[in-house]
Amino acid sequence: MTSAEPVRPAILRPREPKASVLAAFQLVEDAHYFGSGRRPRRDRVRVMTERAVADRRLARDLRAS
């Protein structure tokens, strides 16, 4: 395109459809009920507690030796 050519008008594209709030909420709920690979909060807390206890035991054993 040279400077002598007129500028082409911008083509108006139709807006892409967006998911509604309800559809997004449904996706979240489906992932929650059908499993998203995450553990329930209760299990995550238990695992973290077990790790803390194991760390404290190791620290205690290292100090004792």
PQR file of N, CA, C, O and H, with PARSE charges and radii, in Angstrom:
ATOM      1  N   MET A   1       0.841  -1.162   0.000 -0.4000 1.5000
ATOM      2  CA  MET A   1       0.000   0.000   0.000 -0.0000 2.0000
ATOM      3  C   MET A   1       0.895   1.238   0.000  0.5500 1.7000
ATOM      4  O   MET A   1       1.838   1.336   0.785 -0.5500 1.4000
ATOM      5  N   THR A   2       0.593   2.157  -0.872 -0.4000 1.5000
ATOM      6  CA  THR A   2       1.352   3.407  -0.925 -0.0000 2.0000
ATOM      7  C   THR A   2       0.543   4.499  -0.260  0.5500 1.7000
ATOM      8  O   THR A   2      -0.621   4.305   0.091 -0.5500 1.4000
ATOM      9  H   THR A   2      -0.173   2.077  -1.510  0.4000 1.0000
ATOM     10  N   SER A   3       1.171   5.646  -0.092 -0.4000 1.5000
ATOM     11  CA  SER A   3       0.477   6.735   0.582 -0.0000 2.0000
ATOM     12  C   SER A   3      -0.640   7.318  -0.277  0.5500 1.7000
ATOM     13  O   SER A   3      -1.494   8.051   0.220 -0.5500 1.4000
ATOM     14  H   SER A   3       2.116   5.803  -0.377  0.4000 1.0000
ATOM     15  N   ALA A   4      -0.633   6.988  -1.575 -0.4000 1.5000
ATOM     16  CA  ALA A   4      -1.671   7.518  -2.458 -0.0000 2.0000
ATOM     17  C   ALA A   4      -2.965   6.715  -2.360  0.5500 1.7000
ATOM     18  O   ALA A   4      -4.023   7.195  -2.768 -0.5500 1.4000
ATOM     19  H   ALA A   4       0.061   6.392  -1.979  0.4000 1.0000
ATOM     20  N   GLU A   5      -2.890   5.514  -1.831 -0.4000 1.5000
ATOM     21  CA  GLU A   5      -4.086   4.679  -1.733 -0.0000 2.0000
ATOM     22  C   GLU A   5      -4.895   5.072  -0.495  0.5500 1.7000
ATOM     23  O   GLU A   5      -4.318   5.385   0.547 -0.5500 1.4000
ATOM     24  H   GLU A   5      -2.031   5.124  -1.501  0.4000 1.0000
ATOM     25  N   PRO A   6      -6.210   5.058  -0.601 -0.5600 1.5000
ATOM     26  CA  PRO A   6      -7.024   5.400   0.563  0.2800 2.0000
ATOM     27  C   PRO A   6      -6.941   4.305   1.635  0.5500 1.7000
ATOM     28  O   PRO A   6      -6.695   3.137   1.337 -0.5500 1.4000
ATOM     29  N   VAL A   7      -7.146   4.703   2.845 -0.4000 1.5000
ATOM     30  CA  VAL A   7      -7.132   3.760   3.956 -0.0000 2.0000
ATOM     31  C   VAL A   7      -8.408   2.930   3.894  0.5500 1.7000
ATOM     32  O   VAL A   7      -9.505   3.459   3.715 -0.5500 1.4000
ATOM     33  H   VAL A   7      -7.346   5.653   3.087  0.4000 1.0000
ATOM     34  N   ARG A   8      -8.244   1.642   4.043 -0.4000 1.5000
ATOM     35  CA  ARG A   8      -9.405   0.751   4.020 -0.0000 2.0000
ATOM     36  C   ARG A   8     -10.204   0.917   5.308  0.5500 1.7000
ATOM     37  O   ARG A   8      -9.623   1.017   6.389 -0.5500 1.4000
ATOM     38  H   ARG A   8      -7.352   1.212   4.188  0.4000 1.0000
ATOM     39  N   PRO A   9     -11.518   0.947   5.202 -0.5600 1.5000
ATOM     40  CA  PRO A   9     -12.306   1.079   6.435  0.2800 2.0000
ATOM     41  C   PRO A   9     -12.167  -0.167   7.302  0.5500 1.7000
ATOM     42  O   PRO A   9     -12.043  -1.286   6.805 -0.5500 1.4000
ATOM     43  N   ALA A  10     -12.193   0.061   8.592 -0.4000 1.5000
ATOM     44  CA  ALA A  10     -12.106  -1.057   9.528 -0.0000 2.0000
ATOM     45  C   ALA A  10     -13.354  -1.916   9.396  0.5500 1.7000
ATOM     46  O   ALA A  10     -14.474  -1.410   9.325 -0.5500 1.4000
ATOM     47  H   ALA A  10     -12.295   0.970   8.995  0.4000 1.0000
ATOM     48  N   ILE A  11     -13.139  -3.210   9.366 -0.4000 1.5000
ATOM     49  CA  ILE A  11     -14.266  -4.137   9.261 -0.0000 2.0000
ATOM     50  C   ILE A  11     -14.764  -4.426  10.668  0.5500 1.7000
ATOM     51  O   ILE A  11     -14.006  -4.865  11.533 -0.5500 1.4000
ATOM     52  H   ILE A  11     -12.229  -3.621   9.424  0.4000 1.0000
ATOM     53  N   LEU A  12     -16.010  -4.182  10.876 -0.4000 1.5000
ATOM     54  CA  LEU A  12     -16.591  -4.454  12.181 -0.0000 2.0000
ATOM     55  C   LEU A  12     -16.879  -5.944  12.288  0.5500 1.7000
ATOM     56  O   LEU A  12     -17.657  -6.505  11.516 -0.5500 1.4000
ATOM     57  H   LEU A  12     -16.626  -3.826  10.174  0.4000 1.0000
ATOM     58  N   ARG A  13     -16.248  -6.552  13.237 -0.4000 1.5000
ATOM     59  CA  ARG A  13     -16.489  -7.977  13.464 -0.0000 2.0000
ATOM     60  C   ARG A  13     -17.561  -8.133  14.523  0.5500 1.7000
ATOM     61  O   ARG A  13     -17.617  -7.356  15.476 -0.5500 1.4000
ATOM     62  H   ARG A  13     -15.616  -6.096  13.863  0.4000 1.0000
ATOM     63  N   PRO A  14     -18.397  -9.120  14.363 -0.5600 1.5000
ATOM     64  CA  PRO A  14     -19.387  -9.349  15.428  0.2800 2.0000
ATOM     65  C   PRO A  14     -18.677  -9.794  16.705  0.5500 1.7000
ATOM     66  O   PRO A  14     -17.646 -10.465  16.655 -0.5500 1.4000
ATOM     67  N   ARG A  15     -19.230  -9.418  17.821 -0.4000 1.5000
ATOM     68  CA  ARG A  15     -18.641  -9.793  19.111 -0.0000 2.0000
ATOM     69  C   ARG A  15     -18.745 -11.295  19.307  0.5500 1.7000
ATOM     70  O   ARG A  15     -19.755 -11.914  18.973 -0.5500 1.4000
ATOM     71  H   ARG A  15     -20.067  -8.873  17.861  0.4000 1.0000
ATOM     72  N   GLU A  16     -17.696 -11.859  19.845 -0.4000 1.5000
ATOM     73  CA  GLU A  16     -17.702 -13.294  20.117 -0.0000 2.0000
ATOM     74  C   GLU A  16     -18.608 -13.565  21.308  0.5500 1.7000
ATOM     75  O   GLU A  16     -18.635 -12.789  22.264 -0.5500 1.4000
ATOM     76  H   GLU A  16     -16.875 -11.356  20.115  0.4000 1.0000
ATOM     77  N   PRO A  17     -19.338 -14.650  21.251 -0.5600 1.5000
ATOM     78  CA  PRO A  17     -20.209 -14.953  22.394  0.2800 2.0000
ATOM     79  C   PRO A  17     -19.371 -15.281  23.629  0.5500 1.7000
ATOM     80  O   PRO A  17     -18.339 -15.947  23.539 -0.5500 1.4000
ATOM     81  N   LYS A  18     -19.826 -14.811  24.754 -0.4000 1.5000
ATOM     82  CA  LYS A  18     -19.138 -15.075  26.018 -0.0000 2.0000
ATOM     83  C   LYS A  18     -20.058 -15.897  26.908  0.5500 1.7000
ATOM     84  O   LYS A  18     -21.282 -15.778  26.868 -0.5500 1.4000
ATOM     85  H   LYS A  18     -20.664 -14.270  24.827  0.4000 1.0000
ATOM     86  N   ALA A  19     -19.420 -16.729  27.706 -0.4000 1.5000
ATOM     87  CA  ALA A  19     -20.200 -17.577  28.609 -0.0000 2.0000
ATOM     88  C   ALA A  19     -20.899 -16.709  29.641  0.5500 1.7000
ATOM     89  O   ALA A  19     -20.326 -15.742  30.144 -0.5500 1.4000
ATOM     90  H   ALA A  19     -18.425 -16.826  27.739  0.4000 1.0000
ATOM     91  N   SER A  20     -22.091 -17.043  29.942 -0.4000 1.5000
ATOM     92  CA  SER A  20     -22.832 -16.294  30.947 -0.0000 2.0000
ATOM     93  C   SER A  20     -22.328 -16.657  32.339  0.5500 1.7000
ATOM     94  O   SER A  20     -21.633 -17.655  32.528 -0.5500 1.4000
ATOM     95  H   SER A  20     -22.557 -17.828  29.533  0.4000 1.0000
ATOM     96  N   VAL A  21     -22.682 -15.855  33.267 -0.4000 1.5000
ATOM     97  CA  VAL A  21     -22.283 -16.110  34.655 -0.0000 2.0000
ATOM     98  C   VAL A  21     -22.839 -17.446  35.122  0.5500 1.7000
ATOM     99  O   VAL A  21     -22.171 -18.185  35.845 -0.5500 1.4000
ATOM    100  H   VAL A  21     -23.246 -15.044  33.113  0.4000 1.0000
ATOM    101  N   LEU A  22     -24.056 -17.751  34.711 -0.4000 1.5000
ATOM    102  CA  LEU A  22     -24.666 -19.016  35.114 -0.0000 2.0000
ATOM    103  C   LEU A  22     -23.901 -20.209  34.544  0.5500 1.7000
ATOM    104  O   LEU A  22     -23.697 -21.205  35.237 -0.5500 1.4000
ATOM    105  H   LEU A  22     -24.598 -17.150  34.123  0.4000 1.0000
ATOM    106  N   ALA A  23     -23.481 -20.108  33.289 -0.4000 1.5000
ATOM    107  CA  ALA A  23     -22.726 -21.200  32.677 -0.0000 2.0000
ATOM    108  C   ALA A  23     -21.375 -21.373  33.371  0.5500 1.7000
ATOM    109  O   ALA A  23     -20.935 -22.500  33.599 -0.5500 1.4000
ATOM    110  H   ALA A  23     -23.647 -19.298  32.726  0.4000 1.0000
ATOM    111  N   ALA A  24     -20.726 -20.277  33.702 -0.4000 1.5000
ATOM    112  CA  ALA A  24     -19.446 -20.360  34.397 -0.0000 2.0000
ATOM    113  C   ALA A  24     -19.633 -20.990  35.777  0.5500 1.7000
ATOM    114  O   ALA A  24     -18.833 -21.824  36.202 -0.5500 1.4000
ATOM    115  H   ALA A  24     -21.083 -19.362  33.517  0.4000 1.0000
ATOM    116  N   PHE A  25     -20.691 -20.584  36.468 -0.4000 1.5000
ATOM    117  CA  PHE A  25     -20.968 -21.163  37.778 -0.0000 2.0000
ATOM    118  C   PHE A  25     -21.224 -22.665  37.658  0.5500 1.7000
ATOM    119  O   PHE A  25     -20.789 -23.442  38.507 -0.5500 1.4000
ATOM    120  H   PHE A  25     -21.340 -19.907  36.123  0.4000 1.0000
ATOM    121  N   GLN A  26     -21.930 -23.068  36.605 -0.4000 1.5000
ATOM    122  CA  GLN A  26     -22.230 -24.483  36.411 -0.0000 2.0000
ATOM    123  C   GLN A  26     -20.953 -25.286  36.173  0.5500 1.7000
ATOM    124  O   GLN A  26     -20.824 -26.407  36.665 -0.5500 1.4000
ATOM    125  H   GLN A  26     -22.283 -22.436  35.915  0.4000 1.0000
ATOM    126  N   LEU A  27     -20.006 -24.716  35.419 -0.4000 1.5000
ATOM    127  CA  LEU A  27     -18.734 -25.404  35.196 -0.0000 2.0000
ATOM    128  C   LEU A  27     -17.990 -25.620  36.504  0.5500 1.7000
ATOM    129  O   LEU A  27     -17.407 -26.680  36.729 -0.5500 1.4000
ATOM    130  H   LEU A  27     -20.111 -23.805  35.020  0.4000 1.0000
ATOM    131  N   VAL A  28     -18.014 -24.607  37.365 -0.4000 1.5000
ATOM    132  CA  VAL A  28     -17.337 -24.730  38.660 -0.0000 2.0000
ATOM    133  C   VAL A  28     -18.014 -25.796  39.510  0.5500 1.7000
ATOM    134  O   VAL A  28     -17.344 -26.615  40.139 -0.5500 1.4000
ATOM    135  H   VAL A  28     -18.488 -23.746  37.183  0.4000 1.0000
ATOM    136  N   GLU A  29     -19.322 -25.784  39.525 -0.4000 1.5000
ATOM    137  CA  GLU A  29     -20.047 -26.772  40.320 -0.0000 2.0000
ATOM    138  C   GLU A  29     -19.817 -28.188  39.787  0.5500 1.7000
ATOM    139  O   GLU A  29     -19.650 -29.124  40.569 -0.5500 1.4000
ATOM    140  H   GLU A  29     -19.866 -25.119  39.013  0.4000 1.0000
ATOM    141  N   ASP A  30     -19.808 -28.347  38.478 -0.4000 1.5000
ATOM    142  CA  ASP A  30     -19.555 -29.667  37.896 -0.0000 2.0000
ATOM    143  C   ASP A  30     -18.174 -30.169  38.282  0.5500 1.7000
ATOM    144  O   ASP A  30     -18.010 -31.337  38.636 -0.5500 1.4000
ATOM    145  H   ASP A  30     -19.944 -27.587  37.843  0.4000 1.0000
ATOM    146  N   ALA A  31     -17.186 -29.296  38.214 -0.4000 1.5000
ATOM    147  CA  ALA A  31     -15.830 -29.690  38.590 -0.0000 2.0000
ATOM    148  C   ALA A  31     -15.782 -30.079  40.062  0.5500 1.7000
ATOM    149  O   ALA A  31     -15.062 -31.001  40.444 -0.5500 1.4000
ATOM    150  H   ALA A  31     -17.320 -28.347  37.927  0.4000 1.0000
ATOM    151  N   HIS A  32     -16.543 -29.379  40.875 -0.4000 1.5000
ATOM    152  CA  HIS A  32     -16.562 -29.681  42.309 -0.0000 2.0000
ATOM    153  C   HIS A  32     -17.186 -31.047  42.584  0.5500 1.7000
ATOM    154  O   HIS A  32     -16.636 -31.847  43.341 -0.5500 1.4000
ATOM    155  H   HIS A  32     -17.128 -28.630  40.565  0.4000 1.0000
ATOM    156  N   TYR A  33     -18.326 -31.305  41.972 -0.4000 1.5000
ATOM    157  CA  TYR A  33     -19.043 -32.540  42.265 -0.0000 2.0000
ATOM    158  C   TYR A  33     -18.500 -33.749  41.514  0.5500 1.7000
ATOM    159  O   TYR A  33     -18.550 -34.865  42.032 -0.5500 1.4000
ATOM    160  H   TYR A  33     -18.772 -30.655  41.357  0.4000 1.0000
ATOM    161  N   PHE A  34     -17.988 -33.554  40.318 -0.4000 1.5000
ATOM    162  CA  PHE A  34     -17.512 -34.690  39.526 -0.0000 2.0000
ATOM    163  C   PHE A  34     -16.029 -34.936  39.701  0.5500 1.7000
ATOM    164  O   PHE A  34     -15.477 -35.855  39.096 -0.5500 1.4000
ATOM    165  H   PHE A  34     -17.948 -32.647  39.897  0.4000 1.0000
ATOM    166  N   GLY A  35     -15.384 -34.137  40.512 -0.4000 1.5000
ATOM    167  CA  GLY A  35     -13.977 -34.349  40.821 -0.0000 2.0000
ATOM    168  C   GLY A  35     -13.081 -33.566  39.884  0.5500 1.7000
ATOM    169  O   GLY A  35     -13.178 -33.680  38.663 -0.5500 1.4000
ATOM    170  H   GLY A  35     -15.833 -33.391  41.004  0.4000 1.0000
ATOM    171  N   SER A  36     -12.219 -32.781  40.468 -0.4000 1.5000
ATOM    172  CA  SER A  36     -11.297 -31.979  39.677 -0.0000 2.0000
ATOM    173  C   SER A  36      -9.860 -32.387  39.950  0.5500 1.7000
ATOM    174  O   SER A  36      -8.924 -31.684  39.570 -0.5500 1.4000
ATOM    175  H   SER A  36     -12.140 -32.688  41.460  0.4000 1.0000
ATOM    176  N   GLY A  37      -9.687 -33.531  40.615 -0.4000 1.5000
ATOM    177  CA  GLY A  37      -8.336 -33.974  40.918 -0.0000 2.0000
ATOM    178  C   GLY A  37      -7.793 -33.401  42.221  0.5500 1.7000
ATOM    179  O   GLY A  37      -6.700 -33.771  42.648 -0.5500 1.4000
ATOM    180  H   GLY A  37     -10.447 -34.102  40.924  0.4000 1.0000
ATOM    181  N   ARG A  38      -8.532 -32.517  42.847 -0.4000 1.5000
ATOM    182  CA  ARG A  38      -8.091 -31.943  44.110 -0.0000 2.0000
ATOM    183  C   ARG A  38      -8.660 -32.741  45.270  0.5500 1.7000
ATOM    184  O   ARG A  38      -9.733 -33.337  45.176 -0.5500 1.4000
ATOM    185  H   ARG A  38      -9.420 -32.217  42.500  0.4000 1.0000
ATOM    186  N   ARG A  39      -7.918 -32.736  46.356 -0.4000 1.5000
ATOM    187  CA  ARG A  39      -8.387 -33.420  47.552 -0.0000 2.0000
ATOM    188  C   ARG A  39      -9.337 -32.510  48.318  0.5500 1.7000
ATOM    189  O   ARG A  39      -9.243 -31.286  48.226 -0.5500 1.4000
ATOM    190  H   ARG A  39      -7.047 -32.252  46.432  0.4000 1.0000
ATOM    191  N   PRO A  40     -10.244 -33.105  49.069 -0.5600 1.5000
ATOM    192  CA  PRO A  40     -11.086 -32.273  49.936  0.2800 2.0000
ATOM    193  C   PRO A  40     -10.228 -31.549  50.970  0.5500 1.7000
ATOM    194  O   PRO A  40      -9.140 -32.010  51.315 -0.5500 1.4000
ATOM    195  N   ARG A  41     -10.713 -30.434  51.454 -0.4000 1.5000
ATOM    196  CA  ARG A  41      -9.966 -29.616  52.413 -0.0000 2.0000
ATOM    197  C   ARG A  41      -9.546 -30.413  53.643  0.5500 1.7000
ATOM    198  O   ARG A  41      -8.439 -30.247  54.155 -0.5500 1.4000
ATOM    199  H   ARG A  41     -11.597 -30.059  51.175  0.4000 1.0000
ATOM    200  N   ARG A  42     -10.435 -31.275  54.106 -0.4000 1.5000
ATOM    201  CA  ARG A  42     -10.156 -32.093  55.293 -0.0000 2.0000
ATOM    202  C   ARG A  42      -8.922 -32.959  55.064  0.5500 1.7000
ATOM    203  O   ARG A  42      -8.080 -33.094  55.952 -0.5500 1.4000
ATOM    204  H   ARG A  42     -11.334 -31.411  53.689  0.4000 1.0000
ATOM    205  N   ASP A  43      -8.815 -33.552  53.862 -0.4000 1.5000
ATOM    206  CA  ASP A  43      -7.662 -34.406  53.569 -0.0000 2.0000
ATOM    207  C   ASP A  43      -6.381 -33.594  53.447  0.5500 1.7000
ATOM    208  O   ASP A  43      -5.323 -34.038  53.893 -0.5500 1.4000
ATOM    209  H   ASP A  43      -9.498 -33.442  53.141  0.4000 1.0000
ATOM    210  N   ARG A  44      -6.466 -32.403  52.846 -0.4000 1.5000
ATOM    211  CA  ARG A  44      -5.269 -31.562  52.710 -0.0000 2.0000
ATOM    212  C   ARG A  44      -4.752 -31.145  54.084  0.5500 1.7000
ATOM    213  O   ARG A  44      -3.545 -31.125  54.323 -0.5500 1.4000
ATOM    214  H   ARG A  44      -7.326 -32.042  52.484  0.4000 1.0000
ATOM    215  N   VAL A  45      -5.679 -30.813  54.986 -0.4000 1.5000
ATOM    216  CA  VAL A  45      -5.278 -30.419  56.336 -0.0000 2.0000
ATOM    217  C   VAL A  45      -4.617 -31.594  57.046  0.5500 1.7000
ATOM    218  O   VAL A  45      -3.612 -31.415  57.734 -0.5500 1.4000
ATOM    219  H   VAL A  45      -6.659 -30.829  54.792  0.4000 1.0000
ATOM    220  N   ARG A  46      -5.174 -32.799  56.885 -0.4000 1.5000
ATOM    221  CA  ARG A  46      -4.594 -33.977  57.522 -0.0000 2.0000
ATOM    222  C   ARG A  46      -3.187 -34.239  57.016  0.5500 1.7000
ATOM    223  O   ARG A  46      -2.294 -34.537  57.810 -0.5500 1.4000
ATOM    224  H   ARG A  46      -5.990 -32.944  56.326  0.4000 1.0000
ATOM    225  N   VAL A  47      -2.972 -34.136  55.717 -0.4000 1.5000
ATOM    226  CA  VAL A  47      -1.651 -34.376  55.142 -0.0000 2.0000
ATOM    227  C   VAL A  47      -0.657 -33.343  55.657  0.5500 1.7000
ATOM    228  O   VAL A  47       0.470 -33.689  56.011 -0.5500 1.4000
ATOM    229  H   VAL A  47      -3.698 -33.894  55.073  0.4000 1.0000
ATOM    230  N   MET A  48      -1.068 -32.073  55.701 -0.4000 1.5000
ATOM    231  CA  MET A  48      -0.165 -31.031  56.200 -0.0000 2.0000
ATOM    232  C   MET A  48       0.177 -31.251  57.666  0.5500 1.7000
ATOM    233  O   MET A  48       1.310 -31.009  58.083 -0.5500 1.4000
ATOM    234  H   MET A  48      -1.984 -31.792  55.414  0.4000 1.0000
ATOM    235  N   THR A  49      -0.790 -31.708  58.450 -0.4000 1.5000
ATOM    236  CA  THR A  49      -0.548 -31.988  59.862 -0.0000 2.0000
ATOM    237  C   THR A  49       0.417 -33.148  60.026  0.5500 1.7000
ATOM    238  O   THR A  49       1.321 -33.098  60.860 -0.5500 1.4000
ATOM    239  H   THR A  49      -1.711 -31.905  58.112  0.4000 1.0000
ATOM    240  N   GLU A  50       0.226 -34.195  59.228 -0.4000 1.5000
ATOM    241  CA  GLU A  50       1.137 -35.340  59.302 -0.0000 2.0000
ATOM    242  C   GLU A  50       2.560 -34.930  58.937  0.5500 1.7000
ATOM    243  O   GLU A  50       3.517 -35.401  59.551 -0.5500 1.4000
ATOM    244  H   GLU A  50      -0.509 -34.236  58.550  0.4000 1.0000
ATOM    245  N   ARG A  51       2.705 -34.056  57.945 -0.4000 1.5000
ATOM    246  CA  ARG A  51       4.042 -33.591  57.566 -0.0000 2.0000
ATOM    247  C   ARG A  51       4.673 -32.783  58.679  0.5500 1.7000
ATOM    248  O   ARG A  51       5.868 -32.921  58.943 -0.5500 1.4000
ATOM    249  H   ARG A  51       1.928 -33.673  57.446  0.4000 1.0000
ATOM    250  N   ALA A  52       3.885 -31.934  59.344 -0.4000 1.5000
ATOM    251  CA  ALA A  52       4.405 -31.118  60.434 -0.0000 2.0000
ATOM    252  C   ALA A  52       4.880 -32.001  61.586  0.5500 1.7000
ATOM    253  O   ALA A  52       5.933 -31.755  62.173 -0.5500 1.4000
ATOM    254  H   ALA A  52       2.914 -31.822  59.130  0.4000 1.0000
ATOM    255  N   VAL A  53       4.099 -33.022  61.901 -0.4000 1.5000
ATOM    256  CA  VAL A  53       4.484 -33.948  62.976 -0.0000 2.0000
ATOM    257  C   VAL A  53       5.768 -34.672  62.611  0.5500 1.7000
ATOM    258  O   VAL A  53       6.662 -34.811  63.445 -0.5500 1.4000
ATOM    259  H   VAL A  53       3.243 -33.221  61.424  0.4000 1.0000
ATOM    260  N   ALA A  54       5.865 -35.135  61.367 -0.4000 1.5000
ATOM    261  CA  ALA A  54       7.077 -35.843  60.936 -0.0000 2.0000
ATOM    262  C   ALA A  54       8.290 -34.915  60.991  0.5500 1.7000
ATOM    263  O   ALA A  54       9.371 -35.341  61.399 -0.5500 1.4000
ATOM    264  H   ALA A  54       5.138 -35.022  60.689  0.4000 1.0000
ATOM    265  N   ASP A  55       8.127 -33.652  60.586 -0.4000 1.5000
ATOM    266  CA  ASP A  55       9.233 -32.695  60.648 -0.0000 2.0000
ATOM    267  C   ASP A  55       9.679 -32.457  62.080  0.5500 1.7000
ATOM    268  O   ASP A  55      10.876 -32.381  62.359 -0.5500 1.4000
ATOM    269  H   ASP A  55       7.249 -33.306  60.254  0.4000 1.0000
ATOM    270  N   ARG A  56       8.719 -32.340  62.987 -0.4000 1.5000
ATOM    271  CA  ARG A  56       9.068 -32.108  64.391 -0.0000 2.0000
ATOM    272  C   ARG A  56       9.780 -33.310  64.986  0.5500 1.7000
ATOM    273  O   ARG A  56      10.731 -33.157  65.752 -0.5500 1.4000
ATOM    274  H   ARG A  56       7.747 -32.401  62.760  0.4000 1.0000
ATOM    275  N   ARG A  57       9.320 -34.515  64.633 -0.4000 1.5000
ATOM    276  CA  ARG A  57       9.985 -35.729  65.132 -0.0000 2.0000
ATOM    277  C   ARG A  57      11.413 -35.799  64.611  0.5500 1.7000
ATOM    278  O   ARG A  57      12.336 -36.131  65.356 -0.5500 1.4000
ATOM    279  H   ARG A  57       8.548 -34.640  64.011  0.4000 1.0000
ATOM    280  N   LEU A  58      11.594 -35.488  63.335 -0.4000 1.5000
ATOM    281  CA  LEU A  58      12.941 -35.521  62.764 -0.0000 2.0000
ATOM    282  C   LEU A  58      13.840 -34.510  63.458  0.5500 1.7000
ATOM    283  O   LEU A  58      14.980 -34.824  63.800 -0.5500 1.4000
ATOM    284  H   LEU A  58      10.845 -35.218  62.730  0.4000 1.0000
ATOM    285  N   ALA A  59      13.337 -33.299  63.669 -0.4000 1.5000
ATOM    286  CA  ALA A  59      14.122 -32.270  64.348 -0.0000 2.0000
ATOM    287  C   ALA A  59      14.482 -32.710  65.762  0.5500 1.7000
ATOM    288  O   ALA A  59      15.609 -32.506  66.214 -0.5500 1.4000
ATOM    289  H   ALA A  59      12.411 -33.044  63.391  0.4000 1.0000
ATOM    290  N   ARG A  60      13.516 -33.316  66.462 -0.4000 1.5000
ATOM    291  CA  ARG A  60      13.766 -33.792  67.821 -0.0000 2.0000
ATOM    292  C   ARG A  60      14.815 -34.894  67.824  0.5500 1.7000
ATOM    293  O   ARG A  60      15.700 -34.907  68.679 -0.5500 1.4000
ATOM    294  H   ARG A  60      12.601 -33.482  66.095  0.4000 1.0000
ATOM    295  N   ASP A  61      14.719 -35.820  66.872 -0.4000 1.5000
ATOM    296  CA  ASP A  61      15.682 -36.927  66.791 -0.0000 2.0000
ATOM    297  C   ASP A  61      17.080 -36.425  66.429  0.5500 1.7000
ATOM    298  O   ASP A  61      18.080 -36.947  66.921 -0.5500 1.4000
ATOM    299  H   ASP A  61      14.000 -35.809  66.178  0.4000 1.0000
ATOM    300  N   LEU A  62      17.143 -35.408  65.565 -0.4000 1.5000
ATOM    301  CA  LEU A  62      18.455 -34.869  65.202 -0.0000 2.0000
ATOM    302  C   LEU A  62      19.106 -34.152  66.371  0.5500 1.7000
ATOM    303  O   LEU A  62      20.322 -34.220  66.550 -0.5500 1.4000
ATOM    304  H   LEU A  62      16.330 -34.984  65.165  0.4000 1.0000
ATOM    305  N   ARG A  63      18.294 -33.461  67.169 -0.4000 1.5000
ATOM    306  CA  ARG A  63      18.838 -32.779  68.358 -0.0000 2.0000
ATOM    307  C   ARG A  63      19.313 -33.812  69.386  0.5500 1.7000
ATOM    308  O   ARG A  63      20.311 -33.586  70.070 -0.5500 1.4000
ATOM    309  H   ARG A  63      17.306 -33.405  67.024  0.4000 1.0000
ATOM    310  N   ALA A  64      18.610 -34.937  69.500 -0.4000 1.5000
ATOM    311  CA  ALA A  64      18.934 -35.958  70.492 -0.0000 2.0000
ATOM    312  C   ALA A  64      20.210 -36.733  70.112  0.5500 1.7000
ATOM    313  O   ALA A  64      20.909 -37.246  70.986 -0.5500 1.4000
ATOM    314  H   ALA A  64      17.799 -35.120  68.944  0.4000 1.0000
ATOM    315  N   SER A  65      20.501 -36.812  68.839 -0.4000 1.5000
ATOM    316  CA  SER A  65      21.666 -37.611  68.434 -0.0000 2.0000
ATOM    317  C   SER A  65      22.937 -36.816  68.399  0.5500 1.7000
ATOM    318  O   SER A  65      23.995 -37.356  68.077 -0.5500 1.4000
ATOM    319  H   SER A  65      19.933 -36.395  68.129  0.4000 1.0000
TER
END
